[in-house]
Amino acid sequence: MSNLSPASGRSLLYLVVAGAAWGTAGAAASLLFLASDLGPLALSFWRCAGGLVVLLGVLAVRRPRGAAAAAARPSVASLIGTGLMFTLFQSAYFGAVRETGLAVGTVVTLGAGPVLIAVGARYWMGERLGRGGVAAVVGALAGLAVLVMGGGGGEVRPLGVGWALLSAAGYAGMTLRARWLGRRGAGGDPLVTTAWSVAVGTVCLLPLAAAEGLVPHTAELGRVLWLLVYVATVPTALAYALYFTGAAAVRAATVSVIMLIEPVSAAVIAVLVLGERLTGAVVLGTVLLLTAVGALIAAEAGRPADGPAGGPEVRPARVPRGLREPSGLGESREPREPGEPCGAQSAAR
C-alpha cells in the first residue's frame, strides 16, 4: 500500500510538468534562431526578463492563501543566492554548448547533475537513495547518453566540459538548497523565489547579452515576439515555479532524475514538430529514461509521508520506562525537538 501523501503526489506531478515544459524551450529556441539573429545569451536575457514581468504581474493580482501565505519568508541574501545558482546553471550551460557542442554539453551537464545532487544530499542532508534508487540513477544516465549522443555525438573539448561541470554544480546547488529550505519549512512562496531568481538572472545577463546583441533583426517580428512570450511564460515562469514547489518536498536526487524528462520532451517535440528523424537511439534512450523516472516515482510513493516541511518524518524519542514520571504527577521527559539537527539526521538514516 502506498504511503504517498496528496501533497507529495502533487509535488511529483509538478516536477514532471516542469521537466516537460523545460523540454519545449529547446524547440522554441531553435525556431527563434531560425527566424532571427538572436544569440543564446540574448535569448537567456529575454527569457529571464520576460519571465520576471509575468511573475510580477501574477504576484500583483494574486492574494496569497493557504501554504503560500503561511510559509516563512527567506532572507534577501538567501533569495539572491538561489538566483545566482540559477544564473550560473543557465549561463555556464550555454558556454558549454558554444565550446564543445550541444550533445557533449548536454550529456555532461545533465549527467553530472544527478551525481552531484545524490552525493550532496547524502552527506549534507542524510538522504539515501538505496540500491533501487542508485540503479534508477544509473539507468537514467545511460538513457541520457544514448538519447543525446545517439544523434551523432560531438567533439569533446576540455574547456567546454569545464563549463558543463560548472553548470551542473549550479543546478545541483539550486536543487539542494531548495530541498534543504523545504525540509525546514523555510522555502517561502515558490512564485517569489522564482521571481527573485529570474531577476538576478536578468541583471547578471544584461551586460553579456548587450555585447552579443539585444535586439533581434528579423523579417518575422510577430513570430519572434510570440516565441519570446512563450519562452518567458511556460518554460520559465510556470516551469520554475512548479520546480521550486516540487523540489522542496521531494528527495533531491529524485528531483534531479525526474527533471531528465526535459531531454525526452525535447526529443519528442523535435520529431513531431521540427520534423527530425526518429532513430533507434531516440527510442531506446527515451525508454531507459522514462523507466528510471517511473522507478523513482514508485520508490517515492513507497516512502512514509513527509512532515509539513516535506522532510523526513521525525518521531519523538522513546523514553525508558524507568525515566517516566508517575502518572498524574507530571509529563514524561521532553523529547528532542523535531527541528533539531540530530533528530533530523537520525530520522534520515
N, C-alpha and C positions, 0 to 999 in steps of 0.2 A: 504493500500500500504506500502511495506517495505521501511524503511529508511536506510537499511543496505548498507554501502559503500563497494566497492570492496575490499578495504584494510581490513575492519573489517571481511568481509566474508572469506578472506584468513586466517586471524588470527584464526577464529573459526575452520577452516579446519586444520590448523597447530596443534591446541590443540588436536583435535580428533585423528589425525595421531600419535601425540606424546604419547597420552594415550594408544592407541592400541599397539604402539611399546614397551612402558614400560611393558605392559602385557606379551610380549613374553620373557622378561628377566627371569621371574619365571620358564617358561618351560625350557629355556636354562640352568638355574642354576640347575634344577632338573636333567637334563641329565648329567651335569658336575659332580654333586655329585655322580651319579651312576657310572660314568666312571673313577673317580679318588678319591683321598683322600683330595681334595682341600676343605678348610673350608670357611665359609661365609665371614670372614674378608679378607682372601687372595683373594677370588673371587672379593670382592669390590675393593681391591687394583689394581688387574689386569684390572678390568673394567675401573677404573679411568686412570691408566697408559696407557692402550691401547687406550682409547678414546682421551687422550692427544696427543699421537703420530698421530692418524688420523687427529685430528683438526689442529695440527701444519703443517701437510702435506698439508691440504686443504688451510690453510692461506698462505703458502709459494707460492702456484701456483695461487692463486686467486687474481684478481685485483678488489678491492672494487669499486663499482659504485652505482649510484643511492642513495637510502636512507642510505645504509651502509657507503658510503663514506662521506655523509653529516652529519651523526649522531655525536652528541657531544660525546667525549670520557670520560667515567667515570674515576675518580682518581684511583690510585693503591689501596688505602685504601678501596674504595668502592667495587672494584672487589674482594679484599681479604675477605671483609665482606660477600659478596654473596657466595664466596667459602666456608667460614666457616659454613654458614647456610646449604649449600648443604651437607657438610660433616656431620654435626650434624643430619640432616634428614636421611642420609643413615646409619650411624653407630649406632645411637640410635635405629633405627628400627630393625636391626639385634640383638641388645641387648634385645629388647622386645621379639622377636621371640625365642631367646635362653631361656629367663626366664619364659615366660608364654605361649609359643606355637605360631604357625603360625596363627591360627584362631583368638585368642584374640588379639594378637599383631597387626594383620591387621585391625581388626574392630576398635580398639581404635585409631590407628594412622590415618587411612584414614577417620574414622568417626569424630574425633576431629578436623582434619584439616579444613574442610569447616566451622565449627562453629567458630573456632578461626579467620579464614580469614574473615568471614562475620562480626564479631564484630569489628575486626581491621579495615576493610575497611569502616565501618560505622562511627567509631569515629576518625579515622586518616585521611580519605580522603573524608568523607561525602557521600559515595556511599550507596544508599538504594536499597535493593532487591525488596521491595514491597510485597504485600500479595502473589502474584503468585510465586515470587522468593523464599519466605520463604517456601511455600508449596512444591516447587520443591526440596529444600534442605532437608526438612523432608522426602519426598519420596525417595530421593537418599540415605539417611542414613538408611532408613528402608530396601531398596533394598540391600544395602551393608551388613547389618546384616543378612538378610535372605540368601544371596548368600554365605557368608563365614561361618556363624555359622551352616548353614543347613547341612554341611558335617560332623557334629558330635560335634562341639564346642571344648572347651578346658578348662583347669583349669586356673582360674583367680588368678594370684599372684600379690600382691601389687607392688613388685619391677619391674616386667615386665610391669605393667600398667604405672608405673612412667617413664620407658624408652620409652614407646609408646607415652605418652603425650609430652615428651621431643622431640621425633622425629616429632610429629605433630607441635610443636612450631617452629622447624627448617624449616619445609615445609611451614608453614604459613608466617614466616618471609621472606623466599625466594620469595614467591609469591607476598606478599605485597610490598616488595622492588622493584621487577621488575615492578609492576604496577605504583608505585609512581614515579620511574625514567622515565617510559614511558610517563606518563602524562606531564612531564616537558621536554620532548624531550632529556633526558639525559641517555637513556637506552644504547646507544652505539651499537656497532656491536654485534649481538647475538652470532656469532661464537667466537668472542674474549671473551665475558662473559662466554661462555661455557668452553672455553679453560682454563681460569683462575679458574673456579670452579673445574674442574677435576684435575687441577694442585695442588690446595690447598688440595683436597681430597687425591691425591697421596702422598703428603708429610705427611699429618696427619695420614694416614692409614698404612704407611710403617712400623713403629715400631710394631704396633699391628699385622699386617699380618706376619711380620718376626717371632714374638713369636708363632703364630699359625702354621706357615709352609708355606713358599712362593712357593716352587717348588712342583708341583703335581707329585705323584707317580702313574703311570698308565701303563697298557698294551696296551692302545688305544691312543697313543700320538697324532696321526694325528687328531682323532676325537676331542680330548680335545682342541687342538690348534685351530681348525676351530670354535668350540663353543666359545672359548675366543675371537677370532676375531669378531664373530658375536655380542657378548655381548658388546664389545668395540665400534662397529661401529653403529649398528641400535638402540638399546635401550639406548645408551649413547650419542655418538657424534651427531647422527642425531636427536634423540628424544629431547635432552635437547636444542639443537639449535632451534628447532621448538617451544619448550616450552617457552623459553625466548623471542622469537619473538612474539608469541601469547599473552603471559601474559602481555606484555607492552601495548597492545591495547584493552584488554577485561577486563570488571569489575572483580575484584579479586575473589569475591565469585562465579561468573560464571565459572572462570578458575578452581577453586577447585572442582566443581561438574562435569565439563566436564572431568577432569582427572580421575574421578571414572570409566571411561571406562576401565582403567587398569585391575581391577579385572574381568570385563566382558570378556575382551580379554584373560586373563589368564585362565578363566573357559572354554571358547570355545576351546582353544588350548589343555587344559588338557583332554577334551572329545575326540577331533578329532585326536590328535597326541599321547598323552600318554595313551589313552585307558581307562580313568576314566569313571565311570558310570554317565549317565545323570539323575539327580534326579529332582523331582518336585521343590525342594528348589532352584536349579540352574536356572531352567526356570523362576520361579516367581521372584527371585532376579534380574535376567537379565532384565526381562520386566520392573520392577519397576525402575531400574537404567537408562535404555535407555529412558523410558518415561520422567523421570526427566531431563535428559540431553537434550532431544528434546524440552521440555518445556522451558528450559533456553535459548537454541539457538533461539527459536521462539521469546522469550522476548527480546533477544539481537537484533534480526532483526527489532523489532518494535521501538527501541530507535532511537533518532536523530543521524545522522552521527557524529562521533567524529572529533575533530580537528586533525592537523598534528601529535600531540604527542600522539594521542589515548585517550586523556582525554575528559571530557565533554566539549561541545561547550560553549564558553564564549561570550556573546553578549555585545556590548558596552552599557553602562548605558544610559537610556533615559534622556535627558536634558530638563527641563521645558522650555516652550516657552518663558517665560519672561527672562530667563537667556541667551538666544541665542544672539549672535552678529547680528546686522543688516546685511542683505545680501550684499555682496560685500565689507564689511568693515573688515571682519576677519572671523576666524573659530569659530565654536561652542566650548564650554568649553571642554577641553580634557577629555575623559572618562578614567576610571581606566584601567591600563594596563592589558591585558588578563592574564599575568603570575602572577599577584599579588595574594597572598593567599586569600584575602577577596573575590575577584572576582571569584576565583575557588570554594570557599565554597558556594557562592550564587548560582552559576550555578549548583553545585552538588545537592543542595536542591531543 
